[in-house]
Amino acid sequence: MQLFSTLLRIGILILIHYLPNLNFSIIKPHARIWFIIICCLNTQSCSTSTMLRTSPNTVEMIMMKRSESILESEAIPDRSEKSLKHCIILTQTAFGFIMENAERELDEDYKQGLTLYAEANKYFTRAVVLGENYMFLRYPWFDEWLNNSPDKHIKFGNDDMEGLYWLAAAYGGAVSSSRGEPEWVIQLPKVGKLLDNALAIDPNWNYGSLYSAMIPYSLSRPDAPVNASEVAEGYYRKALVASDGKDLGLHVSFAENVLIARQNRSEFVRLLTLVLESNHRGIKELEVGNYMAKKRAQWLLGRTEELFY
């Protein structure tokens, strides 16, 4: 045990030193925040799920520390890669820790929950600035394109996928964490524009991450069609194919975004129970995300009585 504790401390020091240089691009978005600690501890002969059960507070500490450092720096990076990296870290931290805590806190302490949402909004706001800077350094007229200037066009390529996705995620987080603030709600169409352009390049990118993002967006977009629920379900089906059915997070997203809206309690319980009982291990990059999906499925099932009436 003493040896493991020593190695853990060494691993944390290594991680803090090298975190700015880690490559997040190949890991599924909702898994990336947990993957970083596994990188420096993968010689411990511990399973991924064991480390998640025993070290989640350590992961949160590291991500929060790194994110706070980014927030404290007012300078905008002059290198596009660094700007995107910081955008990703802030977005991951805000979604993975602050927003998750805010949502759960609302039931216990509503005022504290709102405070956490406001804190998350600061992270997302900065992430938007950094994500836009990344795209601007690649395409100087990007801001005009994003704001629908009729004479500005951009032909994006495969190397733009990550930037489009994470800027969309940052905008989506800012809108959600604002709790209905008009200045952010009016930005929601930008999420769709970014995702639509990414889908046009590689719809199956990153095990169906774009399809997954379109599930909640299809229901919240200002121009949502009458059959928005069916459209969202269509993206869910496509994402299942793209991930070969091994991404448990898709089931959770579909359950909480579509099945609750439909008040389909039996399917909600069935799908989340399926997530909890699944032991998919076919795609290594999805293993950690599946662990987190199980944690959220368990929490959602515990709220079944509140969510269905």
Secondary structure as the mmCIF struct_conf table of DSSP 4:
data_model
#
loop_
_struct_conf.conf_type_id
_struct_conf.id
_struct_conf.beg_label_comp_id
_struct_conf.beg_label_asym_id
_struct_conf.beg_label_seq_id
_struct_conf.end_label_comp_id
_struct_conf.end_label_asym_id
_struct_conf.end_label_seq_id
HELX_RH_AL_P HELX_RH_AL_P1 GLN A 2 TYR A 18
HELX_RH_3T_P HELX_RH_3T_P1 LEU A 19 ASN A 21
TURN_TY1_P TURN_TY1_P1 SER A 25 ILE A 26
BEND BEND1 ILE A 27 ILE A 27
HELX_RH_AL_P HELX_RH_AL_P2 PRO A 29 LEU A 41
TURN_TY1_P TURN_TY1_P2 ASN A 42 THR A 43
BEND BEND2 GLN A 44 GLN A 44
HELX_RH_AL_P HELX_RH_AL_P3 THR A 48 THR A 54
HELX_RH_AL_P HELX_RH_AL_P4 PRO A 56 GLU A 72
HELX_LH_PP_P HELX_LH_PP_P1 ALA A 75 PRO A 77
BEND BEND3 ASP A 78 ARG A 79
HELX_RH_AL_P HELX_RH_AL_P5 SER A 80 THR A 93
HELX_RH_PI_P HELX_RH_PI_P1 ALA A 94 MET A 99
HELX_RH_AL_P HELX_RH_AL_P6 GLU A 100 GLU A 108
HELX_RH_AL_P HELX_RH_AL_P7 TYR A 110 ARG A 138
TURN_TY1_P TURN_TY1_P3 PRO A 140 TRP A 141
HELX_RH_AL_P HELX_RH_AL_P8 PHE A 142 LEU A 146
TURN_TY1_P TURN_TY1_P4 ASN A 147 ASN A 148
TURN_TY1_P TURN_TY1_P5 PRO A 150 ASP A 151
HELX_RH_3T_P HELX_RH_3T_P2 ASN A 158 ASP A 160
HELX_RH_AL_P HELX_RH_AL_P9 MET A 161 SER A 177
TURN_TY1_P TURN_TY1_P6 SER A 178 ARG A 179
BEND BEND4 GLY A 180 GLY A 180
HELX_RH_AL_P HELX_RH_AL_P10 PRO A 182 VAL A 185
TURN_TY1_P TURN_TY1_P7 ILE A 186 GLN A 187
HELX_RH_AL_P HELX_RH_AL_P11 LEU A 188 ILE A 201
TURN_TY1_P TURN_TY1_P8 PRO A 203 ASN A 204
HELX_RH_AL_P HELX_RH_AL_P12 TRP A 205 SER A 220
BEND BEND5 ARG A 221 ARG A 221
TURN_TY1_P TURN_TY1_P9 PRO A 222 ASP A 223
TURN_TY1_P TURN_TY1_P10 VAL A 226 ASN A 227
HELX_RH_AL_P HELX_RH_AL_P13 ALA A 228 ALA A 242
TURN_TY1_P TURN_TY1_P11 SER A 243 GLY A 245
HELX_RH_AL_P HELX_RH_AL_P14 LEU A 248 PHE A 254
HELX_RH_PI_P HELX_RH_PI_P2 ALA A 255 LEU A 259
HELX_RH_AL_P HELX_RH_AL_P15 ILE A 260 ARG A 262
TURN_TY1_P TURN_TY1_P12 GLN A 263 GLN A 263
HELX_RH_AL_P HELX_RH_AL_P16 ARG A 265 GLU A 277
BEND BEND6 GLY A 282 GLY A 282
HELX_RH_3T_P HELX_RH_3T_P3 LYS A 284 LEU A 286
HELX_RH_AL_P HELX_RH_AL_P17 GLU A 287 GLY A 302
TURN_TY1_P TURN_TY1_P13 ARG A 303 ARG A 303
HELX_RH_AL_P HELX_RH_AL_P18 THR A 304 LEU A 307
#
